[in-house]
Amino acid sequence: MDKAQRDLIDIMVRNVLRKHKADITLNTLDKNEKEEIKNIIQNIQSEVEQFLNKKKS
């Protein structure tokens, strides 16, 4: 995945967090919650990457 795609995904994730008024700095979350969010974001990035790769084909 190139930098432009990663940047786009990061923007989308930040927008979702803002929409739900989540603390973007994650200061209020414990270690397990941070890890869960990290895994969810990685899964989203993977799905978006797969989708974009299919569109290129």
C-alpha atoms as an extended CHARMM CRD file, in Angstrom:
* protein
*
        57  EXT
         1         1  MET       CA              0.0000000000        0.0000000000        0.0000000000  PROA      1               0.0000000000
         2         2  ASP       CA              1.4490000000        3.3550000000       -0.9550000000  PROA      2               0.0000000000
         3         3  LYS       CA              1.6270000000        6.4670000000        1.2150000000  PROA      3               0.0000000000
         4         4  ALA       CA             -1.3980000000        8.1340000000       -0.4020000000  PROA      4               0.0000000000
         5         5  GLN       CA             -3.5840000000        5.1200000000        0.3860000000  PROA      5               0.0000000000
         6         6  ARG       CA             -2.3330000000        4.9690000000        3.9900000000  PROA      6               0.0000000000
         7         7  ASP       CA             -2.9660000000        8.6930000000        4.3950000000  PROA      7               0.0000000000
         8         8  LEU       CA             -6.5090000000        8.2950000000        3.0650000000  PROA      8               0.0000000000
         9         9  ILE       CA             -7.2220000000        5.4420000000        5.4730000000  PROA      9               0.0000000000
        10        10  ASP       CA             -5.7990000000        7.4670000000        8.3730000000  PROA      10              0.0000000000
        11        11  ILE       CA             -8.1000000000       10.3650000000        7.4760000000  PROA      11              0.0000000000
        12        12  MET       CA            -11.1100000000        8.0560000000        7.3280000000  PROA      12              0.0000000000
        13        13  VAL       CA            -10.2750000000        6.5420000000       10.7160000000  PROA      13              0.0000000000
        14        14  ARG       CA             -9.8370000000        9.9840000000       12.3010000000  PROA      14              0.0000000000
        15        15  ASN       CA            -13.1950000000       11.0660000000       10.8520000000  PROA      15              0.0000000000
        16        16  VAL       CA            -14.9390000000        8.0300000000       12.3470000000  PROA      16              0.0000000000
        17        17  LEU       CA            -13.3430000000        8.7000000000       15.7370000000  PROA      17              0.0000000000
        18        18  ARG       CA            -14.4390000000       12.3460000000       15.5970000000  PROA      18              0.0000000000
        19        19  LYS       CA            -17.9610000000       11.3750000000       14.5510000000  PROA      19              0.0000000000
        20        20  HSD       CA            -18.2770000000        9.2660000000       17.6750000000  PROA      20              0.0000000000
        21        21  LYS       CA            -16.5400000000       11.9130000000       19.7830000000  PROA      21              0.0000000000
        22        22  ALA       CA            -13.8130000000        9.4320000000       20.6840000000  PROA      22              0.0000000000
        23        23  ASP       CA            -10.6450000000       10.6740000000       22.3140000000  PROA      23              0.0000000000
        24        24  ILE       CA             -8.2250000000       10.5160000000       19.3940000000  PROA      24              0.0000000000
        25        25  THR       CA             -5.2300000000       10.5670000000       21.7440000000  PROA      25              0.0000000000
        26        26  LEU       CA             -6.5850000000        7.4110000000       23.4010000000  PROA      26              0.0000000000
        27        27  ASN       CA             -5.4850000000        8.7010000000       26.8260000000  PROA      27              0.0000000000
        28        28  THR       CA             -8.7020000000        7.4340000000       28.4000000000  PROA      28              0.0000000000
        29        29  LEU       CA             -8.3200000000        3.8470000000       27.1810000000  PROA      29              0.0000000000
        30        30  ASP       CA             -6.5350000000        0.9910000000       28.8760000000  PROA      30              0.0000000000
        31        31  LYS       CA             -3.8760000000       -1.1070000000       27.1450000000  PROA      31              0.0000000000
        32        32  ASN       CA             -6.3290000000       -3.8230000000       26.0250000000  PROA      32              0.0000000000
        33        33  GLU       CA             -8.7330000000       -1.2870000000       24.5270000000  PROA      33              0.0000000000
        34        34  LYS       CA             -5.8910000000        0.3990000000       22.6370000000  PROA      34              0.0000000000
        35        35  GLU       CA             -4.7640000000       -2.9760000000       21.2970000000  PROA      35              0.0000000000
        36        36  GLU       CA             -8.3110000000       -3.8300000000       20.2020000000  PROA      36              0.0000000000
        37        37  ILE       CA             -8.6520000000       -0.5130000000       18.3610000000  PROA      37              0.0000000000
        38        38  LYS       CA             -5.2490000000       -1.0350000000       16.7340000000  PROA      38              0.0000000000
        39        39  ASN       CA             -6.3430000000       -4.4760000000       15.4950000000  PROA      39              0.0000000000
        40        40  ILE       CA             -9.6340000000       -3.1210000000       14.1550000000  PROA      40              0.0000000000
        41        41  ILE       CA             -7.8290000000       -0.3430000000       12.2780000000  PROA      41              0.0000000000
        42        42  GLN       CA             -5.3410000000       -2.8310000000       10.8200000000  PROA      42              0.0000000000
        43        43  ASN       CA             -8.2340000000       -5.0180000000        9.6350000000  PROA      43              0.0000000000
        44        44  ILE       CA             -9.9170000000       -2.0190000000        8.0180000000  PROA      44              0.0000000000
        45        45  GLN       CA             -6.6640000000       -1.0450000000        6.3120000000  PROA      45              0.0000000000
        46        46  SER       CA             -6.2560000000       -4.5860000000        5.0090000000  PROA      46              0.0000000000
        47        47  GLU       CA             -9.8190000000       -4.7010000000        3.6600000000  PROA      47              0.0000000000
        48        48  VAL       CA             -9.4540000000       -1.3220000000        1.9570000000  PROA      48              0.0000000000
        49        49  GLU       CA             -6.1370000000       -2.3950000000        0.4410000000  PROA      49              0.0000000000
        50        50  GLN       CA             -7.7150000000       -5.5980000000       -0.9170000000  PROA      50              0.0000000000
        51        51  PHE       CA            -10.6120000000       -3.5980000000       -2.3540000000  PROA      51              0.0000000000
        52        52  LEU       CA             -8.2870000000       -1.1210000000       -4.0600000000  PROA      52              0.0000000000
        53        53  ASN       CA             -6.1460000000       -3.9340000000       -5.4670000000  PROA      53              0.0000000000
        54        54  LYS       CA             -9.2600000000       -5.6080000000       -6.9290000000  PROA      54              0.0000000000
        55        55  LYS       CA            -10.2810000000       -2.3220000000       -8.5620000000  PROA      55              0.0000000000
        56        56  LYS       CA             -6.8430000000       -2.0770000000      -10.2270000000  PROA      56              0.0000000000
        57        57  SER       CA             -7.2520000000       -5.5430000000      -11.7730000000  PROA      57              0.0000000000
